[in-house]
Amino acid sequence: MEAQAETQRVKSVVSNLCKIPLLLLLLYLFVCSLDILSSAFQLAGGRVAGDIFQENALLSNPLAGLVVGILVTVLVQSSSTSTSIIVSLVSSGLLDVKSAIPIIMGSNIGTSVTNTIVALMQAGERDDFERAFAGATVHDCFNWLSVLVLLPLEALSGMLRRLSQAVVDTLQLSTGEEAPELLKVLTEPLTKMIIQLDRSVITAIATGDQSVRNKSLVKQWCESTTMKDIDTSWGTHNLSAHTQKCRHLFVDCSLSDLAIGLVLLACSLLVLCSCLMLLVKLLNSLLKGQVASVINKVVNTDFPFPFTWLAGFLALLVGAVMTFLVQSSSVFTSAITPLIGIGVISIERAYPLTLGSNLGTTTTATLAALASPGDKLAAATQVALCHFFFNLFGILLWYPVPATRLPIRMACALGNCTARYRWFAVLYLLLCFLLLPSLVFALSMAGWKVMTGIGVPVIMVIISGATLNLLQACRPVWLPLRLQNWDFLPIWMTSLQPLDDLITRVTLRCRHARGWSCKGNDGPVTSLEGVTVKINPERKVRGKWEQSGEGQEIDESWRKQGNCSAAEGSIGKNTNLQGTQLSSTQL
C-alpha cells in the first residue's frame, strides 16, 4: 500500500512538472494572440481612427475629446498607438495639450476593453464568470470614476496641464534611450512572421497627409541595417541601411486592409479563446487542493496589524513593475483575469494590481517620450506626464482610504448582475465602449447647443437619482413615504427581469422552432413538443420578486435535478411536460 501510494505521488509530481511547459506555451500563445488582435483592429479600424483625429475643431470640446480617445483606442486596441498619434498631433502644432488631455483620459478607458473581452471567455462556469467579470470591470470602474472627477476639474482649472508644464520646464530634458521591450523581444519572432504593420500611416492620416491616403497599413518593405566595409584611408567600418521585402504571411496579398484585418481578427479570437480555456483548465488542475490554498494565502493575505495596509501598496508596486517589464497594461490585466476567475486572486487584491498596471504603463510611455527627437521632446513628455498624473491622482482618489474604494463595490455589483443575466456582459461591453461614446460623439458633431440641451437634463436626472438612492439607503426618514423606495416606478426601470423574460421568450421560440429535448437523470428523453411558454405577470413586494401564474408550479430546485439541452439545468426526473405552463424565468 505504501509503495502504491508513493508511486501515485511520483506520477502526480511528474504530471504536474510536464504541465508547466505546456502552461508557459499557452501563455506565450495567449500574449501573441493579443498582439495579433491589436494588429487586426488597426487594420480594420485604423483609417477610421486617423480620420476621427482630423476633426481638430471638434477635439477642442473636452467631452468630444474623451469619447474620441475611447473610440480610437477601442478601434486600434492599443493605448500606446492612440497616445503616439496624440503626441504627433501635439508636436506638429495641430493639437494643443489642453485638447489632448481629454483624449488621453479616453484612451485610458478604451484600453480596459481587452480584459473585459477576455472575461467573456469564462462564461461557461457561472461562479468563475462572476469573479472574472468583476475583476475585469474593476479597471473600467476606476477609469470612469477618475474621469468623472478629473475631467471637469481639468476643464475648469487646467490642473494636469499646468502641473505637467511645470515639470517639463523644471527638468533639463535630453533625448534618451527607449524603454526596454522585454515582451516584444519574446513575441516578435512569431508575430512578425504573421503580420507587420506600418503604424506611421495612421499617424500620417491623422495629421492630414493625403499622400498616404491610399497606402496600405501592411508593411511590404522592411529596412535592415548591415555592416559594410568602406575603404578609406582610416580603414573604418560604416553602417549601411538598405530595404528588402518583408517576410510575413500577408506580403503581396491582394486582399484589402479591412479583409486582412477581419481574417486576423477571427483567427486571433479563435486562438485567444482556445488558449484561455485551456489555460483555465490547466490552472485548475495545477492549482487544486493544498497548492491552491497555499497560493491563495500568499497572494491574498495581508500583513499583520498595524501593517495591514502595506500589502495593498506592495501589490500596487508589483503591478507597476510587471507592466513596465511587459510594456502593456492590457496584457498584464488580461493575464490575471483567468486567475481571478478561478479564485486564485481575490478582487480586493486584483484592484491594487490593476491600479499599479495603470501606473506602470504611463512610466514606459514617459521613457518612450524622452526618446523622442528634439523638436517633439517637450510635447511628447508633457502629454506622457499628463497621462501619469491622471492615473496617480485617480489612485489617490480611489485607493488609500478603504471607504473610497468604490470601484470594488461597483465591479462586484456588475459581477453579480452578470452571473444572473449572462447576456448583460455583452450589453455592458457594447454600451460602455461603443454605443454610449458613439452617441456622445454624434451629439458633439451636432454642436454645443444640441449637446447642452440633451446632456444637462440627463446629468440632472442622474445626479437626482444618485442623491435619492443615497438618501433611501442612509436617511429614508428624510424623504416622503412615496420616495422611500423605487416601487412607484415601472418594473422595467428598476429591474432587468422584464428584459430577461423577453430574451428568454425569443430564445425559447428559436429553439422550439429547431426542435429540442429535455432529459432527466434517470428517465427517458421527454419531448417538449406542444409546451406552452407563458410569461407570467410579476410583482415586486418588499424588494423581492414573486412569481405568479396558472398551471403547475415548479420549484427552483428543478435546476439541480437533471440535464436539459434547451436551458440551464433540467426540469426533474421523468417529467411529462405536455401542456405544462412554465414561466420564462423558471426556464
N, C-alpha and C positions, 0 to 999 in steps of 0.2 A: 504493500500500500504506500509506504513512504517513497519507494523507488518510482512508483507510478505518479505520485504527486510531484516529485522532483522533476520527472520528465515533462509533465504538464506545464510546470513553471518555466522550464527551459524553452519549451515550444512557444509559450506566451511571450517570453522576452525576445526570442528570435523573430517572432511575428511582428512585434512592435518595432524592433530595430529595422526590419525590412520596410515598414510603413513610413518611416521618417524620410528616406529619399523620395518616395512617391509623394509625400506631403509637400516637400520642397519643390518638386517638379510641378505639381498642381498650382502651388502658389506662384511660381515663375510664370506659368502659362496664364494664370489669372491676371497678373500685373501686365503682361504683354497684351492681353485682350483688352484691358483698359486703355492702353496706349493706342491700339488699333481702333478702338471705339472712338477715341478723341479724333483721330485722323479721318474716320468715316464721317463724323459730324461736321468736320471742317470742309470736307469735300462737298457734302450735301448742303450745308448752310453757310459756308464761309463767304461767298459772294454777297449773300443777303446781309450777313453781318457787316461786311465792308460798306454796303450801300446804306445801311442804317446809320453808320457813323458819319456819313457825308452830310447829314442834316444838322449842320453846326448851329444854325439859329434855334432849332428845336432843343438842342442839348443844353442851351442856356437855362432851360426850365429844370430845376432840381429834380422834380418828380419824374419828368420825362427822362432825364439822365439816369435815374435809378432804374427804371424799367428797361431802358436800353442796355444797361450793364447786365441785368438779369437775362434778357432775351439773347444777347450776343454770347454770353458765357454758356447758356444752355445750348445754343446753336453749335458752338465750336467745342463744347465740353472741355474747356481749358481756361482757367482764370489767368494763367500766365500769358496765353495768346491774346486775350482781350486786354490785359494790362499792357502788353508790349505795343498794341495798337494805340492805346491811350497815350503812352509815352511818346510815340512817334508824332501823334497829332499835337501834343503839347509842345514838343521840341521844335516842330515846324511852324509853330505860331497859329495853327488852325483852330486850336482849342486852348483856353486858358485853364489854369489849375483850379480855379473856382468851379468851373463847369465839369472838370474831370473828377472831382471828389465824389459826387453822387454816383457816377458811373463805376468808380472803384467799389463803392458800397454795394451796388447792384451785382458786380462780379463776385463779391464775397458771398452773396446769397445764391447766385447761379451755380457756383462750384459745388454746393452741397447737394445738388440733384443726383450726382453719381451714386453716393452711398444709399440714397433713398431708393434708386432703381435696384441696387444690389439687395436691399432688404426685401424687395418684392419676390426675389427668388426663393425665399424661405416661407412662402405662403402655404406650403403643404402641411406643416405642423402648426396648429393654432397658437400654442404657448410660445414656441420658438419665434413665430411671426410677430406676436405681440411684443416680445422683448427686442427683436431685431428692428422692428419699425420704430419703436420708441427710441432705441439707441441711435438710429439714423436721423430721425427728425429732431433730436435734441440740438443738432447742428443748425437745422433750419430755424428752430425757435429762437436760438441765441442770436442768429444773424438778423431775423426780423425784429426782435425786440431792440437790439442795438440800433438798427436803422430808425425805428420809431422814435427813439430818444435823440440820437446824434444827428440825424438829418435835419430836423427843424432847428436844432441848436447850431449846426453849421451854417444853415441858411440865414439865421439871424445874426450870428456873431463872427462867422469865419474862423472858428477856433482851430480846426485842424490845419487850415491853410496858413494861418499866421504862425502857428507853432512849428510846422514843417519849414516854413520860410526862415524862421529864426534859427533853426538848427542848420540849415544849408548855409546861411550867412555866417554862422559861427565857425563851422568846420572849414578847414582848408582842404578842399576836395581835390583829389587827383585820380586819374584813371588807374584802376587796379585790375586784378585778375577776376575772372568769373567764378561763381560759386562752384564747388565740387559737384560733379554729376555722377554720383556713385550708382544710382539706379539705372541711368541711361547706359552706362558702361556695360551693365549686365544684360539689358533688354534690347539694345540697338542691334546687336548681331542678328537677332531673329526678326525684329520688326522692320529693319531696313531691307531684308530680303522680301518682305511682303509689300510694303508701300513706303515711298519717300515723298514728302510734300515740300513745296516751295512756299512757306508761310509768309514770305515777304509780299506775295501777290495780294493777300487780304489787306495788309497794311497799305500797299500802294493804292488799292481801290478806295480805302477809307480816306486817304489823303487827296483823292481826286485825280490820280494819274490815269488818264484814259488810254495810255499805250499798253496797259496790261489788262484792259477790259476783256479781251478775247483770249488771254493767255490761260493755259491750264494750270491748276494747282499741283498736278502730278509732276514731279521733278523728272526731267528727261536727261539732263546733262549735269554731271557732278564734277566738282573741282577737286583735284588731288594735287598734293604737293610732294615733289620728289627731290632728292639730292642730285645735283648735276654739276659736274666738274666744268669750271670755266678757266680756260688758260689765260692767266695774267702773269705779269712779272712777279707778283707776290705769291702766286700759286694758291690762291684762296679758293674756297668752295662756296657757291651760292645756292640758294633755294630757287627752284623753278616750278611754277604752278602751271598746270595745263588741265583742260577739261576732257572728260571721257564719258561714254554712255553709262548712265546709272544701271545698276543691277538689282531690279526688283520685279515682281510679277506683272506690274502694270506698265512697264516701259513699252512705248509704241502701241499702246492699247487704243483701239478705235472707239471705245465707249466714252461717253461724256463724263464729266466730273460727278454729276449727280448720280449717274448709273453706277459708277465705280463706288461712290460713297454708299449707295444703298446695298450693293453686294457686300462691301466690307462691314456695313452695319449689321446685316443679317448674320454673317459668319462670326463676327466678334461677339454678338449677343449669344449665339449658339455656344461658342467656346466658353464665354463668361458664365452662362447658366450651368453648363456641364461641369466646369471646374468648381463652381461654387457648391453645387450639390454633392460632388464627390468630396470636396474639402470638408463640408459639414459632416458627412457620413464618416470620413476618416478621423476627423477630430472627435466625433462622438465615440468611436471605437478606441481611440488612444486615451482620451481624457474621461475615462469612466472609473467608477469606484473610488478607491483611495487616491488615485492620481488626480482626479477632478477635484476632490475635496481639498487636497493639498494646494493645488494651483489656485483654487478659488480663495483659500485663506490667504495665500501670499499676495495675490493681486488686489483683493478687496478689503483686507484687514487694515484698520487704522493703527497708528502708533498709540502707545498708552498715554493716558492723561498726564500732564497738560499739553502734550504734543500731538493730539489727535488731528489738529488742523494741518499738520505738516505733510501727511500722506497725500492729501489732495494736491498740494502745491508741488510735491515731488512727481505726481502723475502728470501735472501740467508741464513740468520741465521735461519729462520723458517724451511726451507728445511733441513738444517743440524740437527736441534733438532728433527724434526719429524722422519727423517731417523734413528737417534740414538735411538729413542724410539722403532720403529718397527723393527730395525736391518735389513732392506732390502731396498736398493735403488730401486730395481725392483718393489717392492710392492708400494712404495710411488709414483714413476713416473707413474706406471700403473694406480694408483687410480686417479691421477689428469688428465690423458689423456681424459676420458669422459667429465670432466668439461671444458677442453679446447675445445673439440668438440662442446659442446652446447653453447659456448661463455661466460661462467661464468668467466673463467680465460683467459686473453689475452696471446698471445705468448711472449710478452715483459715481462710480469710478470712471466710466466711459466719458462722462461730461468733462472733467478736467483734461483728460487725454485729448478730447476734441478741441477744447479751447487752446491747449498747447500746440495742437496741429495748426490751428488758425494763425497763431503767433509765429510758428516755425516757417510757414510758407511766406510770410512777409519778410523775414530776415534773409531768405535766399533771394527774394526779389530785390531787396535793398543792395545786397552784394552784387547782383547782376546789374543793377543800375549804376553802381560805382565803376563797372567795367565799360560803361558807355563811352562813345567818343566825346571829345572835349566840348563840342557845341551842344550836345544833348545831355551832358553830365548833370547840370543843375536841375533841369526839368525832370529828368528821369529819377533823380534822387528825391526830389520833393514829392513826386507822385508816389514813390515807394514808401516814403516816410508817412505820408497821409494814410496809406493802407495799414502801416504798422500801428500808428496811433489810434486808428479806428478800432482795431482789434484789441489793443491794450486798454482803451477806455471801456470797451464792451466787457472785457474781463473784470475790470474794476467795478463795473455796474452790477454784474450778474453772477459774481462768484464769491468774493471774500466773505460776505455776510451770508450765512445759511438761509436766512429768511428771504433773501433776494434771488435765490436760485429758482426763479420761475420757469426757465426752460425745462428743468427736470419734470416739474409737475405738468406742464403743458404737453411734453412728449409722452409722459405716462398716460395722460388722458387720450391722446391720439392713438397710442398703442392699444388701450382698452377698447376704443371705438372700432379700430381696425380688426381686433380679434373677434368682435361680434359681427361686424359687417366687412367682409374682406374686400368687397368692391370699393369701399371708401378709400383704400390706399391708392387706387388708380385715379379716383376722383380728386383726391388731395394733390396728387402729382400734377395732374392736368390743370387744376385750378390755381395752385400757387406758383407754378413755374411757366405756365403758358397762357391760360385764359385771362386771369386777372392782370398780369403785366401787359398782355396784348390790348385789353380793354382800356387800361390807363394810357397806353401809348396812342391808341386811337383818339381818346379824349384830348390828349396833348396836341395831336395834329389838328384838332378842331379849334384850338385856341384857348386862351385863358378864360374867356367868358363862359364857354361851354363847360370847361373843366371845373371852374368855381361853382357854377350853377348846379352841377351834379355832385361834385365832390363834397362841398360844405354840408349839404343835408345828410349825406351818407355818413360823414365823420361825426356829425352831431348825434345821429341815431346810434352809432357805435359807442360813443362816449356815454350817452344816456343809458344804453343797455348795460354797459360795464359798471356804471355807478349804481344802477338799480340792483344788479346782480350782487354787488359787494354789500349793499345795504341789506338785501334779503338774507345774506349769509351771516352778517355780523350784527346788524341792528334792525331786525324786522319790525320792532315796535315803533320805529320812527316813521314807518310807511302806513298809508291807508290799508285797510284789510284786503281790498281787492288787489293791491300791488305787492302783497307779501309773498306771492308765488306767481308762476307763469301760467297758471291754469286758465286764465282768461284768454290766452292766445289760442289760435287753431293748432291742432295736433301736429301738422306738418312743419310748423315754425319752432316746435320745441323738441322734436324727435325725428330721427332718421327712419323710424319704423314704417311710416306710410310709404316712403320711397323704397324701402326694403321689400315691402309687400308687393309693390308694383314690379320690381326687378324679379322677385321670386315668381310671380304670376307669369311674366313674359318668358322666363327661363323654363318653367314647367310646361308652358304651352309649346315651346320649341322642342323640348324633349319628348313631349307626348306625341307631337306630330311625327317624330322619328320612330317612336315606339321604344319603350324601355321596361325593365322589370325590376322587381324587388325580391330579395331572398333573405330568409331568416337564418338563424344559426342552425336550427335543427330541422326546419320544414322545407318543403319543396319550393321551387320558384313559383311565385304568385303573380299572375298577370295583373297589370293595372289598367287594362282597357275598361273604359266606362267610368273611371274615377271622376268624380265631380270636385274640382278645386274651388273652394268658396272663400272669398276674402271676408272674414267675419268682422263686424264692427268692433272697435276697441274703445275703451275709455280709460282715462288716466285718473287714478284715485290715490291721493296722498303720495304723488311722485312715482307710483309704480303702475306698470301696465297689467290689465286684466283681460283675459281672453273670454269672449262670449260668442255663442253661436249654437246652431241646431246640429243635431246628429250626434255621432259618437264622440266622446271626449277622450283624447289620448294624452297621457301624462308625458312630461318632458323626459322621463326615464326611457322612453322608446328609443332615444338616440343611441343608447348604450347596449341595446339588446340584439342587434343584428348588423347586417351589411347591405346597404341599398345603393345601387348604381345610379339612382336618379337624384339623390340628395345625401347629405351627411348622415352617417349613422344608418339605422334601419327603423322599421316600424313594428318590430316584435316578431314573435315566433308563430309560424303558420297562420298568419293573419289574412283573413279573407277581406279584401278591400272593395268588393263590388258594391257600388252605390254609397260608399262611405264619404262623408264630407269632412275635409280637413282644412284647417286654417293654414294660410301660407307660411306663417311664422313657425308652425309646427313641422312643416316640410323643410 
